[in-house]
Amino acid sequence: GLGTPDLLNTLEDLGDEEFNKFKWFLQQTDVIQGPMTIKKSRLETTSRWDTVDLMVQTYRLSGAVEVTRRVLKRIGRNDLLLGLSVIRPRPEGESHECQ
């Protein structure tokens, strides 16, 4: 399944400008479609790592993935959604990186 590293990798694929937009959208209730947005003051200086942590604390992991997908659509990075699809092309526990 998806984990925190998947979210972090996704945010690391964003440029600085896109990452700032990402954080701005996290504060828009119409995007999040729920009562909980993360306070602006908490996001202003956060790194990608801290932002993932905040999202997971606020929305739990499954919610954080969903929110990330919504925001990526808003900032025009649909290409990154593939990395966050719940269906993974390879079986669990099998890694092609370290052969």
Beta strands, then each sheet from edge to edge (+ up, - down):
end
